[in-house]
Amino acid sequence: MRIYKAKDYNEMSRKAANIISAQIIMKPDAVLGLATGSSPIGTYKQLIDWYNKGDLDFSEIRSVNLDEYKGLDASNPQSYAYFMRHNLFDSVNIKLENTNIPNGLETDIEKECTRYNNIIKSLGGIDLQLLGIGNNGHIGFNEPGEAFEKETHCVKLTENTIQANARFFSSIDEVPTHAYSTGIKNIMQARSILLIASGEAKAEAMYQALFGPITPTVPASILQLHNNVSIVADEAALSLIIKKNLI
């Protein structure tokens, strides 16, 4: 596990984009596992900037997103499909047919989970998986629980996650209570993993994930068992780890 300390969110975003761009350059048809939320927006902006300067080519890249809210259409501004188009896909030359996101409108849970797992397998697995981390230690929508969920599944979101996501909706009543998410096994089978984090609110989760016991009550702690993980986080997110002199 490699931990890269950044001064702030902007530096974190640049460092993370450097790792992703290196993957794209080394393997132009790489399979990227992508994340949503506030953490990766700066990273995507940096990738778009380098694309516009002619430094990156997404034409052969394939992508697999971590998750999608159950019940939201891809045209809904709060859907992750919309997020990806708005924050990355519409601004680079990636082919939309090469992008994959769970279908939030599929009501047959088993059917959708099987479909999405088969997509990941058909692509030969994920070369680089980008992750954020929730305040409760979740990765993707793999929430704290009694066991590590293996593959794509439908998640009942915790109150903590619903509250955290409420800022993106007009009211908390509009926040979906369930989501499709790739599982811990899907994530851990990626050839490399990049975890990004910013802000003091993530400090406890980062400490528990990187230096605490490996437990499904902190889903991100499983990353300690992966042999190719890069952590890029700002000083605020690493503050507890720094205070304990662990890096």
ZIWOLIN-V699511 format. One record per backbone hydrogen bond with DSSP energy under -0.5 kcal/mol. CO is the residue of the C=O (numbers start at 1). NH is the residue of the N-H. If there is no record, write none. Layout:
BEGIN
co: [CO;CO]
nh: [NH;NH]
END
This chain:
BEGIN
co: [2;2;3;4;6;8;9;10;11;12;13;14;15;16;17;18;19;20;21;22;23;27;30;30;31;31;32;32;33;34;38;38;40;41;42;43;44;45;46;47;48;49;50;50;51;58;62;63;64;66;68;69;73;76;79;80;81;82;83;84;84;85;88;88;89;95;96;98;100;102;103;104;105;107;108;109;110;111;112;113;114;115;116;117;118;119;120;121;126;127;128;128;129;131;134;137;138;139;141;142;147;149;149;150;150;153;153;155;155;158;159;160;161;162;165;166;171;172;177;178;179;180;181;183;184;185;187;192;193;194;195;197;199;200;202;203;204;205;206;207;207;208;213;215;216;216;218;219;220;221;222;223;228;229;230;230;231;231;232;233;234;236;238;239;240;241;242]
nh: [4;231;5;233;235;12;13;14;15;16;17;18;19;20;21;22;23;24;25;26;27;30;32;62;127;128;34;64;130;66;41;42;44;45;46;47;48;49;50;51;52;53;55;56;54;61;32;100;34;182;180;72;76;79;83;84;85;86;87;88;89;90;91;92;92;98;99;63;65;104;106;71;107;109;112;113;114;115;116;117;118;119;120;121;122;123;125;124;191;192;33;130;194;196;137;220;134;142;143;139;149;184;185;185;186;155;181;157;179;162;163;164;165;166;168;169;174;175;157;70;155;68;153;187;188;189;190;129;230;131;232;234;202;203;206;207;208;209;210;211;212;212;215;218;145;219;221;222;223;224;225;226;193;2;195;232;4;233;197;6;238;239;242;243;244;246;245]
END
